[in-house]
Amino acid sequence: MPPRKQEPVRPDIIIDTREQKPFKLPGAVTRTLKTGDYSLDGLDDKVCIERKSKSDLFGSLGQGRERVKREFERMADFDYAAIVIEASLADLLTPPPYSQMNPRAVINTLVSWSIKYGVHVYFAGCRRNAGTLALRILEQYWRHNNKET
């Protein structure tokens, strides 16, 4: 029986130094990313993930709207870009305390910008699921785009 071809090792996951509540991901290192909160070493210009909690999402699409729009514009240049939200779609129907944002405006903006900029939007339901989803996205991106496999 011929020896099995050994799979190449996935590069380190990069967590942006500005990420305030980083996921605990295996093989992760901290480094400044130009775009997004998570990427892969050597592929940080190809794949990125932006993480948002519910309250951060509402704040970002309210007072921080222009900054987040520029982030989506930069993400449009990536092979694969995603925003992983630590809430379900149903959770977004109730705004966080002190938010003046209309939940429908938040959802409409996400859908519109997803289409306009080609950024995938995932509603993970909770923080734990969001961390797992971010890891799976990066692993699958590596698997599908690794030239050696």
N, C-alpha and C positions, 0 to 999 in steps of 0.2 A: 504494500500500500504506500503510495507516495506521501511524503510529509505534508501536513497541512500548512497552507500559507498563513503565516502569522499576520494578524491585522495590525496595521500601523497604530501607534499610540496617539490618541486624541491630544491636541495641544492643550495647554493650560487654559482654564476659563479666566478671563480678565474681569475684575469688578472695578468699576470706576471709583476713584478716590473720593469723589463727592457723594457717593451713594450713602444715604444716611442710615438705612436699615438693611444692610446687605443680607442676602440669603447665605446660608452656610452650604456651600457647594464643594464637592470633592475636587481636588486639583485646582482650586481657585487661588489666584494671586491678585493683589491690589495694584492698580496702575491707572493713570489718568487716561480716559477715553475721550476722544473728540465728540463722539455722539453715542448716546445710550448709556445704560448702566452696566450691561453685561455683553461680553463678546468672547472671541477665541484668540489666543496669542497668534500673531502673524496673519490673522484674518479680520482684524478690527476695522478694516475698511470694506469688508464684504458682508458681515453679519453683525447685527446688534439687536439688543432687547432693552426696552425701556420699561421699568417697573413703576406702577402707580398704585398707591392705596386709594381707597374711595375718597377720603378727605383731600388727599394731594391732587387727585384727578379734578375734583370740583374746583379747588383753588387754582390749579394750573389753567383750567379752561375759563376761569373768571379773570382774576387779576393778572395771572401769568400767561394769558392767552397768546400774546405776540411771541414770547419766548418759546412756548410749546409749539406754536406754528412753525417757527424757524427750525425747531428740532425735527418736526415731521418733514420739512423741506429737505433737511440734510439726510434724513433716513431714506428719502426717495432715491438717493444715489446708491443705496446698498443692494446687493444681490437679494438679501433677505433681511427684513426689518419687522419687528413686532413690538407691540405694547402689551404687556401682561398686567392685567388689573386684578388686584386682590379683593374682588367682589364679584357677585353675579350680576347679570343684567337686571334682575328683579331688585337686587340691593340698591341699584342706582336710582330707582324710582322714588326713594326717600333720601332727600339731601342730608348731608351731615349737619350737625348743629352749627349754627352761625353762618351757614352758607346762604347766599342770596341767589345762587344759580338755579335756574329751572332745570329739573332733571331731564326733561325732553330736549332742552338745548344741549346738554352734555352728550346725550345719546346721539342726537342729530349731528353734532360736530364730529364725534368719533366715526360715525358711518361715512359722513362726507369726506373727511380727511383720509380715512382708510382707502376710499375709492380714488380720490384725487392724487394721493402720494404713494399708493401701493403698499401701505403699512398694514400688516395683519394685526387685528385686535382680538385678544383672548380675554374672556371673563373667567377667571380661575375659581371664583367662589370664595376663596380664603387665602391667607398668606402661605400656608403650608402647600396647598395645591399650586399656587403661583410659583413657588420655588422649584417644585418638581417639574412643572411645565417648562420653566426657563431652562432647566438642565436638559430636559428631553429635546427641546428645540435646538439647543446648541449641539447636542450629540447627533441628532438626525441631520442637521446641516452638515456637520463634519462627515458623517457617513455617506451622504449623497453627493458631496462635492470633493471628496478626497481623491486625488488623481491616482493614487497607488492601489485603489481597490478595484 
